[in-house]
């Protein structure tokens, strides 16, 4: 069945049932005929009281209400209910004023009923428009967050690439150049000075091992092996063991998270723990990881001096940028004198069963 057969037209507007306009025209003609007939009967009887007014009134109200509904249904989709309500409110207002006039006037009681009907229509209008306004605000906020997180992600990626390039240039690349020079010199002295060649080969071996160690360090900065092997909880426990401040790690995460989320949360937690060591003067700290529904919640706290704030330094701002990429949020509760607790929330799903058991680390 085509859209025209179903009462649709381009632009998303639903037309009234076919023939309704013809029917309304016929009803309007009958109103006129009926009114004229009753008026003629009244005139033939030479009565003083003009009773046909109520015949005109009753027939007209019926047709006017239908025209109001028909007009409202022809409005664009999304505004039809408001249009129908408004049109019927106008008919009701005219009906009240007509009844007041036909009843002989007196105290103008439509002055109370008509504003009440108009207020009801205004309330309906505000109620229907409110969700769209809220959605527009949410969409605008979402676009702003996405623009900011996209910019942050690009900045983080560019900074990470520059760091890797710098580390490779200053470390492994220099070692490899030195290795190539030693091997070239050894090849020239191979037949003339075997002892010097042996020393050069020993030095070349040491240079190779050093270059491998530096490459391993660069790779750990990209994705720590412990994170890939043991997951987020195991990696955080490993970091906690190396800190000067005793850290207790507890977990209620029954599985592995997606790799990008694990990486972002891992570096966020390590940044928070680094701040504890550098700034808090705490005697102990704790990390708690929880996953419920589709949200990962991470609490990082300490009993230090407090005073931490997201805008006070680059560390927490970097954490905020990391989390925003995954629609994550960060909240800091750090009154002067402590304690401090940083709460991070990231929406994510578990990807696989947990490999290493959770434990407390002190």
Secondary structure, 3 states (H helix, E strand, C coil): CCCCCCCEECCCEECCCCCHHHHHHHHHHHHHHHHHHHHHHHHHHCCCCCCHHHHHHHHHHHHHHHHHHHHHHCCCCCCHHHHHHHHHHHHHHHHHHHHHHHCCCCCCCHHHHHHHHHHHHHHHHHHHHHHHHHHHHHHHHHHHHHHHHHHHHHHHHHHHHHHHHHHHHHHHHHHHHHHHHHHHHHHHHCCCCHHHHHHHHHHHHHHHHHHHHHHHHHHHHHCCHHHHHHHHHHHHHHHHHCCCCEEEEEEECCEEECHHHHHHHHHHHHHHHHHHHHHHCCCEEEEEEEEECCEEEEEEEECCCCCCCCCCCHHHHHHHHHHHCCCCEEEEEECCCCCEEEEEEEECCEEEECCCCCCCCC
